[in-house]
Amino acid sequence: MAKKIPNPIDKHVGSRVKMRRLMLGMSQEKLGDALDLTFQQVQKYEKGTNRMGSSRLQQISNILKVPVTFFFEDVPGQPKLDGKAPSPAYVSDFLATSDGLALTKAFMQIKDAKLRRSIVNLVEEIAG
C-alpha cells in the first residue's frame, strides 16, 4: 500500500505548533504531558501525519498561549484578504527550526541597528 502524503494544511498547522512550542522553549514531551499524549503523538501532529481535531487544536492554542487563528496564518493556497502577497513559506519553515529560532532570538537581542545591518551584509556575502 502506498504511503499517504500529509495534507499541506495539516503540515502547515503542525509546523506552526512546532514553531510556537520552540518559541516558548517547550519540549515535545512537555506539550504531550499537558495534552495527556506521548511525545510521539506530538511529533505526528507537528509533521502533519496525524490531523488534529478542533477541540485538540483549541487545547493546544491554550497551552501555547496563542489564538487558534495563529496556526492558520499564511496557510498555503489561501489568498490574502488584504491584497498583500503571502510571505514566502521558507520564512516560516526556517523559523520552525531550532536553528532559525535561536538565530532570530539572538539577532533581535542586538540593539545596535548598524551592527545588525553589518551582520546581514556578512551573511549575504557568505551565502554568495
C-alpha positions as CSV (number, residue, x, y, z in Angstrom):
1,M,0.0,0.0,0.0
2,A,1.3,3.5,-0.9
3,K,2.3,5.8,1.9
4,K,-0.3,8.6,2.4
5,I,1.0,12.1,1.9
6,P,0.1,14.6,4.6
7,N,-2.3,17.4,3.6
8,P,-0.5,20.7,3.1
9,I,-2.7,22.4,5.6
10,D,-2.1,19.8,8.2
11,K,1.6,20.2,7.7
12,H,1.3,24.0,7.9
13,V,-0.7,23.8,11.1
14,G,1.8,21.3,12.6
15,S,4.7,23.5,11.7
16,R,3.1,26.5,13.4
17,V,2.5,24.3,16.5
18,K,6.2,23.4,16.4
19,M,7.3,27.0,15.8
20,R,5.3,28.3,18.8
21,R,6.4,25.4,21.0
22,L,10.0,26.2,20.2
23,M,9.5,29.9,20.8
24,L,8.3,29.0,24.3
25,G,11.3,26.7,24.8
26,M,8.9,23.8,25.4
27,S,9.8,20.2,24.6
28,Q,7.5,17.8,22.7
29,E,7.3,15.7,25.9
30,K,6.1,18.7,28.0
31,L,3.4,19.6,25.4
32,G,2.5,15.9,25.2
33,D,2.2,15.8,29.0
34,A,-0.1,18.8,29.0
35,L,-2.3,17.1,26.4
36,D,-2.1,13.7,28.0
37,L,-0.3,12.3,24.9
38,T,3.0,10.8,24.1
39,F,5.7,13.0,22.6
40,Q,5.5,10.7,19.5
41,Q,1.9,11.8,19.0
42,V,3.0,15.5,19.2
43,Q,5.7,14.7,16.6
44,K,3.0,13.3,14.3
45,Y,0.9,16.4,14.8
46,E,3.9,18.7,14.1
47,K,4.7,16.7,10.9
48,G,1.1,16.8,9.7
49,T,0.9,13.0,9.5
50,N,-1.9,13.0,12.1
51,R,-4.7,15.5,11.9
52,M,-5.8,17.5,14.9
53,G,-9.5,17.8,15.8
54,S,-10.9,21.2,16.6
55,S,-11.0,20.5,20.3
56,R,-7.4,19.4,20.3
57,L,-6.3,22.5,18.4
58,Q,-8.2,24.7,20.9
59,Q,-6.4,22.8,23.7
60,I,-3.0,23.3,22.1
61,S,-3.7,27.0,21.5
62,N,-4.5,27.5,25.2
63,I,-1.3,25.7,26.2
64,L,0.8,27.6,23.8
65,K,-1.0,30.9,24.6
66,V,-2.0,31.9,21.1
67,P,-5.3,32.2,19.4
68,V,-6.4,29.3,17.1
69,T,-6.1,31.6,14.1
70,F,-2.3,31.7,14.7
71,F,-2.0,28.2,13.3
72,F,-3.6,29.2,10.1
73,E,-1.7,32.3,9.3
74,D,-0.1,32.2,5.8
75,V,-1.7,28.8,5.2
76,P,-0.7,27.6,1.7
77,G,-3.2,28.1,-1.2
78,Q,-5.3,30.8,0.6
79,P,-5.3,34.3,-0.9
80,K,-4.8,37.2,1.5
81,L,-7.9,39.2,2.1
82,D,-5.9,42.5,2.5
83,G,-4.4,42.1,-1.0
84,K,-0.9,41.6,0.2
85,A,1.0,38.6,-1.1
86,P,1.6,35.8,1.4
87,S,5.0,35.6,3.0
88,P,7.2,33.0,1.4
89,A,6.9,29.6,3.0
90,Y,10.6,29.4,3.5
91,V,10.5,32.1,6.2
92,S,8.0,30.2,8.4
93,D,9.8,26.9,7.6
94,F,13.1,28.4,8.8
95,L,11.5,29.9,12.0
96,A,10.1,26.5,12.8
97,T,13.6,25.1,13.1
98,S,15.6,25.3,16.4
99,D,18.5,27.0,14.5
100,G,16.1,29.5,12.9
101,L,14.5,30.4,16.2
102,A,17.9,30.6,18.0
103,L,19.3,32.8,15.3
104,T,16.3,35.1,15.3
105,K,16.2,35.4,19.1
106,A,19.9,36.2,19.3
107,F,19.7,38.6,16.3
108,M,16.8,40.5,17.9
109,Q,18.8,41.0,21.1
110,I,21.4,43.1,19.2
111,K,20.3,46.7,19.9
112,D,22.7,48.4,17.5
113,A,21.0,48.7,14.1
114,K,24.2,49.3,12.3
115,L,25.7,46.2,13.8
116,R,22.6,44.2,12.8
117,R,22.9,45.6,9.2
118,S,26.6,44.6,9.2
119,I,25.7,41.0,10.2
120,V,23.1,40.8,7.5
121,N,25.6,42.0,4.9
122,L,28.2,39.5,6.2
123,V,25.7,36.6,5.9
124,E,24.7,37.7,2.4
125,E,28.4,37.7,1.4
126,I,28.9,34.3,2.9
127,A,25.8,33.0,1.1
128,G,27.0,34.4,-2.2
